Amino acid sequence: MLCSAAARGLSPSAFKILVYMKIEAGGKKNFQFPCHKFIDFMSKPTFYKILKELEEVGFIDIISRNKNLRIPNEYSFSSRWQNYKKP
C-alpha cells in the first residue's frame, strides 16, 4: 500500500499522516486519530485538507465526525486506493 502509485502521488504531509494513522490503528481497520496526535506536526486547517486528500484518493473513509461531541473522529482504512487513477 505505501509503495503504490496512489501513495507516491500524495503530498509529503499526507503521506506522513497516513503512516501515523497506520501506526495509531495498530493493524485494525477502524481507528480514532485524536487532535493531539497531529497538532505538533501541522495546523488543524492543514490536517483537514490532508484528510480530504486521503479520502479522495481512497486510503481512508471518515466513519463519524464528532466535532460537536468533542471526541476523536472515527476513521476506517479503505481499499479504494487500488482503483485510483490520477486525474
N, CA, C and O atoms as CSV, one atom per row, in Angstrom:
chain,resi,resn,atom,element,x,y,z
A,1,MET,N,N,0.816,-1.188,0.000
A,1,MET,CA,C,0.000,0.000,0.000
A,1,MET,C,C,0.866,1.260,0.000
A,1,MET,O,O,0.627,2.173,-0.791
A,2,LEU,N,N,1.857,1.317,0.870
A,2,LEU,CA,C,2.678,2.518,0.963
A,2,LEU,C,C,3.622,2.684,-0.222
A,2,LEU,O,O,4.182,3.763,-0.419
A,3,CYS,N,N,3.804,1.638,-1.007
A,3,CYS,CA,C,4.667,1.713,-2.190
A,3,CYS,C,C,3.867,1.867,-3.479
A,3,CYS,O,O,4.445,1.869,-4.566
A,4,SER,N,N,2.555,1.995,-3.376
A,4,SER,CA,C,1.704,2.087,-4.558
A,4,SER,C,C,1.856,3.440,-5.256
A,4,SER,O,O,2.391,4.394,-4.693
A,5,ALA,N,N,1.373,3.492,-6.490
A,5,ALA,CA,C,1.394,4.748,-7.240
A,5,ALA,C,C,0.496,5.785,-6.566
A,5,ALA,O,O,0.799,6.977,-6.582
A,6,ALA,N,N,-0.602,5.331,-5.979
A,6,ALA,CA,C,-1.506,6.257,-5.281
A,6,ALA,C,C,-0.790,6.901,-4.093
A,6,ALA,O,O,-0.938,8.101,-3.863
A,7,ALA,N,N,-0.017,6.121,-3.337
A,7,ALA,CA,C,0.711,6.665,-2.183
A,7,ALA,C,C,1.838,7.578,-2.632
A,7,ALA,O,O,2.104,8.596,-1.992
A,8,ARG,N,N,2.496,7.231,-3.711
A,8,ARG,CA,C,3.583,8.085,-4.212
A,8,ARG,C,C,3.059,9.413,-4.732
A,8,ARG,O,O,3.804,10.391,-4.792
A,9,GLY,N,N,1.782,9.462,-5.110
A,9,GLY,CA,C,1.173,10.689,-5.604
A,9,GLY,C,C,0.683,11.616,-4.504
A,9,GLY,O,O,0.270,12.741,-4.787
A,10,LEU,N,N,0.721,11.168,-3.259
A,10,LEU,CA,C,0.280,12.004,-2.148
A,10,LEU,C,C,1.277,13.117,-1.863
A,10,LEU,O,O,2.462,13.009,-2.178
A,11,SER,N,N,0.778,14.180,-1.265
A,11,SER,CA,C,1.685,15.232,-0.806
A,11,SER,C,C,2.522,14.665,0.343
A,11,SER,O,O,2.096,13.713,0.996
A,12,PRO,N,N,3.697,15.230,0.599
A,12,PRO,CA,C,4.535,14.716,1.705
A,12,PRO,C,C,3.823,14.711,3.054
A,12,PRO,O,O,3.983,13.771,3.833
A,13,SER,N,N,3.047,15.738,3.335
A,13,SER,CA,C,2.325,15.791,4.608
A,13,SER,C,C,1.247,14.718,4.685
A,13,SER,O,O,1.042,14.118,5.740
A,14,ALA,N,N,0.556,14.472,3.575
A,14,ALA,CA,C,-0.483,13.444,3.559
A,14,ALA,C,C,0.130,12.063,3.754
A,14,ALA,O,O,-0.430,11.225,4.460
A,15,PHE,N,N,1.274,11.827,3.131
A,15,PHE,CA,C,1.947,10.536,3.304
A,15,PHE,C,C,2.359,10.342,4.758
A,15,PHE,O,O,2.217,9.251,5.310
A,16,LYS,N,N,2.871,11.407,5.376
A,16,LYS,CA,C,3.288,11.336,6.778
A,16,LYS,C,C,2.101,11.004,7.681
A,16,LYS,O,O,2.217,10.154,8.564
A,17,ILE,N,N,0.964,11.663,7.471
A,17,ILE,CA,C,-0.223,11.413,8.290
A,17,ILE,C,C,-0.749,10.002,8.044
A,17,ILE,O,O,-1.199,9.344,8.982
A,18,LEU,N,N,-0.700,9.531,6.809
A,18,LEU,CA,C,-1.136,8.158,6.517
A,18,LEU,C,C,-0.300,7.150,7.298
A,18,LEU,O,O,-0.842,6.193,7.851
A,19,VAL,N,N,1.012,7.354,7.348
A,19,VAL,CA,C,1.888,6.455,8.105
A,19,VAL,C,C,1.559,6.523,9.595
A,19,VAL,O,O,1.493,5.489,10.258
A,20,TYR,N,N,1.354,7.724,10.126
A,20,TYR,CA,C,0.997,7.865,11.540
A,20,TYR,C,C,-0.351,7.201,11.833
A,20,TYR,O,O,-0.535,6.602,12.893
A,21,MET,N,N,-1.283,7.309,10.896
A,21,MET,CA,C,-2.581,6.659,11.080
A,21,MET,C,C,-2.433,5.140,11.115
A,21,MET,O,O,-3.081,4.463,11.913
A,22,LYS,N,N,-1.574,4.613,10.243
A,22,LYS,CA,C,-1.333,3.159,10.243
A,22,LYS,C,C,-0.741,2.719,11.581
A,22,LYS,O,O,-1.121,1.678,12.116
A,23,ILE,N,N,0.166,3.492,12.111
A,23,ILE,CA,C,0.768,3.170,13.405
A,23,ILE,C,C,-0.280,3.261,14.509
A,23,ILE,O,O,-0.372,2.376,15.359
A,24,GLU,N,N,-1.067,4.330,14.491
A,24,GLU,CA,C,-2.089,4.536,15.519
A,24,GLU,C,C,-3.148,3.431,15.485
A,24,GLU,O,O,-3.648,3.022,16.533
A,25,ALA,N,N,-3.493,2.949,14.291
A,25,ALA,CA,C,-4.522,1.919,14.164
A,25,ALA,C,C,-4.049,0.578,14.708
A,25,ALA,O,O,-4.870,-0.231,15.141
A,26,GLY,N,N,-2.767,0.331,14.696
A,26,GLY,CA,C,-2.230,-0.909,15.241
A,26,GLY,C,C,-2.743,-2.154,14.542
A,26,GLY,O,O,-2.967,-3.176,15.190
A,27,GLY,N,N,-2.935,-2.087,13.227
A,27,GLY,CA,C,-3.389,-3.242,12.469
A,27,GLY,C,C,-4.899,-3.373,12.354
A,27,GLY,O,O,-5.387,-4.280,11.681
A,28,LYS,N,N,-5.642,-2.490,12.993
A,28,LYS,CA,C,-7.105,-2.532,12.922
A,28,LYS,C,C,-7.585,-1.733,11.725
A,28,LYS,O,O,-6.914,-0.802,11.280
A,29,LYS,N,N,-8.757,-2.102,11.202
A,29,LYS,CA,C,-9.325,-1.367,10.083
A,29,LYS,C,C,-9.948,-0.055,10.545
A,29,LYS,O,O,-9.777,0.972,9.888
A,30,ASN,N,N,-10.663,-0.072,11.657
A,30,ASN,CA,C,-11.306,1.130,12.201
A,30,ASN,C,C,-10.459,1.670,13.345
A,30,ASN,O,O,-9.927,0.904,14.149
A,31,PHE,N,N,-10.336,2.995,13.414
A,31,PHE,CA,C,-9.477,3.598,14.421
A,31,PHE,C,C,-9.884,5.038,14.668
A,31,PHE,O,O,-10.660,5.620,13.909
A,32,GLN,N,N,-9.353,5.601,15.735
A,32,GLN,CA,C,-9.513,7.025,16.039
A,32,GLN,C,C,-8.148,7.686,15.923
A,32,GLN,O,O,-7.115,7.076,16.200
A,33,PHE,N,N,-8.168,8.948,15.509
A,33,PHE,CA,C,-6.924,9.706,15.393
A,33,PHE,C,C,-7.146,11.053,16.053
A,33,PHE,O,O,-7.559,12.005,15.390
A,34,PRO,N,N,-6.875,11.149,17.365
A,34,PRO,CA,C,-7.168,12.379,18.109
A,34,PRO,C,C,-6.311,13.571,17.682
A,34,PRO,O,O,-5.230,13.416,17.114
A,35,CYS,N,N,-6.819,14.736,17.968
A,35,CYS,CA,C,-6.177,16.001,17.607
A,35,CYS,C,C,-4.757,16.106,18.157
A,35,CYS,O,O,-3.869,16.597,17.459
A,36,HIS,N,N,-4.526,15.665,19.365
A,36,HIS,CA,C,-3.200,15.832,19.955
A,36,HIS,C,C,-2.138,14.983,19.248
A,36,HIS,O,O,-0.946,15.173,19.489
A,37,LYS,N,N,-2.545,14.057,18.385
A,37,LYS,CA,C,-1.582,13.234,17.640
A,37,LYS,C,C,-0.950,14.009,16.479
A,37,LYS,O,O,0.187,13.728,16.100
A,38,PHE,N,N,-1.670,14.972,15.915
A,38,PHE,CA,C,-1.141,15.679,14.754
A,38,PHE,C,C,-0.828,17.145,15.024
A,38,PHE,O,O,-0.183,17.784,14.192
A,39,ILE,N,N,-1.252,17.693,16.137
A,39,ILE,CA,C,-1.124,19.128,16.377
A,39,ILE,C,C,0.338,19.583,16.435
A,39,ILE,O,O,0.625,20.750,16.168
A,40,ASP,N,N,1.264,18.684,16.777
A,40,ASP,CA,C,2.683,19.042,16.795
A,40,ASP,C,C,3.269,19.149,15.395
A,40,ASP,O,O,4.309,19.780,15.205
A,41,PHE,N,N,2.616,18.540,14.416
A,41,PHE,CA,C,3.138,18.492,13.051
A,41,PHE,C,C,2.559,19.559,12.141
A,41,PHE,O,O,3.235,20.038,11.231
A,42,MET,N,N,1.298,19.938,12.384
A,42,MET,CA,C,0.630,20.859,11.462
A,42,MET,C,C,-0.581,21.499,12.122
A,42,MET,O,O,-1.017,21.081,13.194
A,43,SER,N,N,-1.110,22.510,11.468
A,43,SER,CA,C,-2.301,23.200,11.977
A,43,SER,C,C,-3.552,22.373,11.655
A,43,SER,O,O,-3.512,21.458,10.831
A,44,LYS,N,N,-4.642,22.707,12.308
A,44,LYS,CA,C,-5.901,21.990,12.055
A,44,LYS,C,C,-6.382,22.164,10.614
A,44,LYS,O,O,-6.792,21.180,9.998
A,45,PRO,N,N,-6.347,23.389,10.046
A,45,PRO,CA,C,-6.793,23.526,8.652
A,45,PRO,C,C,-5.969,22.666,7.680
A,45,PRO,O,O,-6.514,22.096,6.734
A,46,THR,N,N,-4.667,22.577,7.918
A,46,THR,CA,C,-3.818,21.739,7.072
A,46,THR,C,C,-4.188,20.273,7.237
A,46,THR,O,O,-4.240,19.529,6.258
A,47,PHE,N,N,-4.444,19.856,8.469
A,47,PHE,CA,C,-4.823,18.466,8.720
A,47,PHE,C,C,-6.128,18.123,8.010
A,47,PHE,O,O,-6.243,17.053,7.413
A,48,TYR,N,N,-7.110,19.017,8.069
A,48,TYR,CA,C,-8.392,18.745,7.419
A,48,TYR,C,C,-8.248,18.705,5.897
A,48,TYR,O,O,-8.964,17.958,5.228
A,49,LYS,N,N,-7.343,19.489,5.354
A,49,LYS,CA,C,-7.053,19.435,3.920
A,49,LYS,C,C,-6.453,18.077,3.560
A,49,LYS,O,O,-6.787,17.497,2.527
A,50,ILE,N,N,-5.567,17.579,4.418
A,50,ILE,CA,C,-4.932,16.281,4.196
A,50,ILE,C,C,-5.956,15.154,4.307
A,50,ILE,O,O,-5.915,14.200,3.530
A,51,LEU,N,N,-6.878,15.258,5.270
A,51,LEU,CA,C,-7.936,14.253,5.394
A,51,LEU,C,C,-8.738,14.163,4.104
A,51,LEU,O,O,-9.054,13.070,3.633
A,52,LYS,N,N,-9.061,15.312,3.541
A,52,LYS,CA,C,-9.815,15.341,2.283
A,52,LYS,C,C,-9.017,14.652,1.172
A,52,LYS,O,O,-9.572,13.888,0.382
A,53,GLU,N,N,-7.720,14.926,1.120
A,53,GLU,CA,C,-6.862,14.293,0.115
A,53,GLU,C,C,-6.828,12.769,0.290
A,53,GLU,O,O,-6.964,12.031,-0.686
A,54,LEU,N,N,-6.650,12.303,1.517
A,54,LEU,CA,C,-6.599,10.863,1.783
A,54,LEU,C,C,-7.933,10.192,1.462
A,54,LEU,O,O,-7.962,9.053,0.996
A,55,GLU,N,N,-9.026,10.894,1.709
A,55,GLU,CA,C,-10.341,10.343,1.414
A,55,GLU,C,C,-10.597,10.302,-0.094
A,55,GLU,O,O,-11.164,9.331,-0.595
A,56,GLU,N,N,-10.185,11.348,-0.823
A,56,GLU,CA,C,-10.381,11.394,-2.271
A,56,GLU,C,C,-9.577,10.312,-2.987
A,56,GLU,O,O,-10.065,9.703,-3.940
A,57,VAL,N,N,-8.355,10.074,-2.534
A,57,VAL,CA,C,-7.506,9.060,-3.158
A,57,VAL,C,C,-7.997,7.656,-2.794
A,57,VAL,O,O,-7.771,6.706,-3.544
A,58,GLY,N,N,-8.661,7.524,-1.654
A,58,GLY,CA,C,-9.247,6.246,-1.278
A,58,GLY,C,C,-8.513,5.493,-0.196
A,58,GLY,O,O,-8.726,4.290,-0.045
A,59,PHE,N,N,-7.659,6.150,0.561
A,59,PHE,CA,C,-6.948,5.473,1.643
A,59,PHE,C,C,-7.794,5.356,2.911
A,59,PHE,O,O,-7.679,4.373,3.642
A,60,ILE,N,N,-8.635,6.343,3.173
A,60,ILE,CA,C,-9.451,6.308,4.387
A,60,ILE,C,C,-10.895,6.679,4.062
A,60,ILE,O,O,-11.185,7.300,3.039
A,61,ASP,N,N,-11.782,6.283,4.955
A,61,ASP,CA,C,-13.165,6.745,4.975
A,61,ASP,C,C,-13.403,7.321,6.360
A,61,ASP,O,O,-12.924,6.784,7.358
A,62,ILE,N,N,-14.139,8.406,6.412
A,62,ILE,CA,C,-14.463,9.001,7.709
A,62,ILE,C,C,-15.801,8.411,8.140
A,62,ILE,O,O,-16.827,8.637,7.499
A,63,ILE,N,N,-15.777,7.659,9.225
A,63,ILE,CA,C,-16.976,6.982,9.715
A,63,ILE,C,C,-17.871,7.956,10.465
A,63,ILE,O,O,-19.076,8.015,10.220
A,64,SER,N,N,-17.282,8.719,11.378
A,64,SER,CA,C,-18.084,9.696,12.122
A,64,SER,C,C,-17.255,10.931,12.413
A,64,SER,O,O,-16.081,10.864,12.776
A,65,ARG,N,N,-17.915,12.052,12.237
A,65,ARG,CA,C,-17.302,13.347,12.563
A,65,ARG,C,C,-17.887,13.776,13.903
A,65,ARG,O,O,-19.079,14.066,14.006
A,66,ASN,N,N,-17.049,13.812,14.913
A,66,ASN,CA,C,-17.518,14.042,16.280
A,66,ASN,C,C,-17.106,15.399,16.833
A,66,ASN,O,O,-16.908,15.543,18.040
A,67,LYS,N,N,-16.977,16.383,15.972
A,67,LYS,CA,C,-16.517,17.702,16.409
A,67,LYS,C,C,-17.426,18.287,17.484
A,67,LYS,O,O,-16.946,18.840,18.474
A,68,ASN,N,N,-18.733,18.166,17.291
A,68,ASN,CA,C,-19.655,18.750,18.265
A,68,ASN,C,C,-19.693,17.956,19.578
A,68,ASN,O,O,-20.167,18.469,20.592
A,69,LEU,N,N,-19.203,16.718,19.569
A,69,LEU,CA,C,-19.171,15.914,20.784
A,69,LEU,C,C,-17.846,16.030,21.525
A,69,LEU,O,O,-17.713,15.561,22.656
A,70,ARG,N,N,-16.870,16.655,20.882
A,70,ARG,CA,C,-15.530,16.850,21.440
A,70,ARG,C,C,-14.834,15.526,21.770
A,70,ARG,O,O,-14.144,15.397,22.781
A,71,ILE,N,N,-15.039,14.554,20.886
A,71,ILE,CA,C,-14.316,13.284,20.973
A,71,ILE,C,C,-13.674,13.045,19.615
A,71,ILE,O,O,-14.111,13.630,18.624
A,72,PRO,N,N,-12.651,12.203,19.542
A,72,PRO,CA,C,-11.952,11.993,18.267
A,72,PRO,C,C,-12.870,11.432,17.180
A,72,PRO,O,O,-13.774,10.644,17.458
A,73,ASN,N,N,-12.622,11.850,15.953
A,73,ASN,CA,C,-13.333,11.288,14.811
A,73,ASN,C,C,-12.957,9.821,14.647
A,73,ASN,O,O,-11.896,9.382,15.091
A,74,GLU,N,N,-13.841,9.078,14.005
A,74,GLU,CA,C,-13.575,7.673,13.723
A,74,GLU,C,C,-13.317,7.517,12.234
A,74,GLU,O,O,-14.038,8.064,11.400
A,75,TYR,N,N,-12.275,6.760,11.918
A,75,TYR,CA,C,-11.863,6.536,10.545
A,75,TYR,C,C,-11.795,5.046,10.261
A,75,TYR,O,O,-11.747,4.218,11.171
A,76,SER,N,N,-11.794,4.729,8.977
A,76,SER,CA,C,-11.648,3.349,8.548
A,76,SER,C,C,-10.722,3.342,7.332
A,76,SER,O,O,-10.835,4.199,6.456
A,77,PHE,N,N,-9.818,2.384,7.284
A,77,PHE,CA,C,-8.978,2.247,6.095
A,77,PHE,C,C,-9.816,1.647,4.969
A,77,PHE,O,O,-10.643,0.764,5.196
A,78,SER,N,N,-9.594,2.130,3.781
A,78,SER,CA,C,-10.347,1.702,2.613
A,78,SER,C,C,-9.402,1.083,1.588
A,78,SER,O,O,-8.199,1.343,1.600
A,79,SER,N,N,-9.953,0.276,0.718
A,79,SER,CA,C,-9.133,-0.306,-0.358
A,79,SER,C,C,-9.422,0.373,-1.697
A,79,SER,O,O,-8.987,-0.109,-2.743
A,80,ARG,N,N,-10.154,1.489,-1.671
A,80,ARG,CA,C,-10.452,2.213,-2.912
A,80,ARG,C,C,-9.197,2.751,-3.583
A,80,ARG,O,O,-9.224,3.030,-4.782
A,81,TRP,N,N,-8.109,2.904,-2.859
A,81,TRP,CA,C,-6.859,3.431,-3.427
A,81,TRP,C,C,-6.326,2.515,-4.522
A,81,TRP,O,O,-5.583,2.972,-5.391
A,82,GLN,N,N,-6.689,1.227,-4.502
A,82,GLN,CA,C,-6.217,0.290,-5.520
A,82,GLN,C,C,-6.784,0.598,-6.901
A,82,GLN,O,O,-6.181,0.246,-7.915
A,83,ASN,N,N,-7.935,1.252,-6.942
A,83,ASN,CA,C,-8.584,1.599,-8.215
A,83,ASN,C,C,-8.374,3.065,-8.587
A,83,ASN,O,O,-8.951,3.546,-9.561
A,84,TYR,N,N,-7.559,3.767,-7.824
A,84,TYR,CA,C,-7.368,5.198,-8.051
A,84,TYR,C,C,-6.597,5.450,-9.338
A,84,TYR,O,O,-5.533,4.877,-9.572
A,85,LYS,N,N,-7.158,6.319,-10.160
A,85,LYS,CA,C,-6.484,6.759,-11.388
A,85,LYS,C,C,-6.199,8.237,-11.252
A,85,LYS,O,O,-7.106,9.030,-11.003
A,86,LYS,N,N,-4.959,8.603,-11.413
A,86,LYS,CA,C,-4.565,10.009,-11.266
A,86,LYS,C,C,-5.253,10.831,-12.361
A,86,LYS,O,O,-5.182,10.477,-13.538
A,87,PRO,N,N,-5.925,11.939,-11.971
A,87,PRO,CA,C,-6.635,12.749,-12.978
A,87,PRO,C,C,-5.716,13.489,-13.919
A,87,PRO,O,O,-6.185,14.202,-14.806
